């Protein structure tokens, strides 16, 4: 038994040595790519290139490595490659270990430099003033709809959408109390309280509720309170060493938030893209019907349409539309050209690799990275 185990370990050691050499060879090539981009004044980050690489490898992957694990590994390889070329600065709606932070990590990996901003306006400001290279914002939630302020700022600011991701919202009750019955004080953001209202009424109605400005603040308070608990995600629980008292306490399973990555460049085509636009129409009968007709005529599939009051012009409404395809695709070009003839305003927000909302990033997958051991460590400490 021991001899067989040792042989397997030696084989793994040999593969790890080969992997190390191959990774360093890849990083050398990444450095050369970075120098060429710098000489030509090209953007250092191309999400569409990374998506093409991953899709190719995923098609070649025979298993047992899962698609999720493959993406996680290559997200960090891409991140390490970028930091060799130039440190990538990423703004997000902070503080740390919120879902916006998790979304930013899913885009750019752990090697990037992250800048937590107190408001969405500050996120846009950091990008437009050149303080960061890219930014991540929430744009819509599967239960609550569009994020109005994000749509307002996409209209008002000169930025380009270069990526999207879907993140499942999963709430956990975490704290130092020995059990749920021992929890006397609950710390949580108002939104998480609302999203877990039914569970709290059934399981934790005896605890005092204390609203916090963020998941970060709730976790910090719970960490200091032996009889307290916080509602947070698994990453926050791991970071603050909080044992998990109850899993998945949200009332609606599958609650998902969509995030956008923003930058100052445009993406080339990948073959599986989405485009976002904003437009306004004249105040007359049939105006919206006429504006949308080109999408039907050119067989361009719309995946989302939402109206939003234009806060720059009274009683004018903006329409936010997502549709399949890239702005450089011929049928999309023709649809947009025809659309211009039927609207009073049109802004193409960007084309970017399309993700599947039915397969969001699931934070509970972090359990495979040793979260259970943290529960034991936290109880000991």
Secondary structure by P-SEA (a helix, b strand, c coil): caaaaaaaaaaaaaaaaaaaaaaaaaaaaaaaaaaaaaaaccccccaaaaaaaaaaaaaaccccccaaaaaaaaaaaaaaaaaaacbbbbbcccccccaaaaaaaacccccbbbbbbccaaaaaaaaaaccccbbbbbccccccccaaaaaaaaacccccccbbbbbbbbbbbcccccccccccbbbbcaaaaaaaaaaaacccccbbbbbcccaaaaaaaaaacccbbbbccaaaaaaaccccccccccccccbbbbbbbbccccccccccbbbbbccccccccaaaaaaaaaaaaacccccbbbbbcccccccbbbbbbbbccccccaaaaaaaaaaaacccccccccccbbbbccccccccccccccaaaaaaaaaac
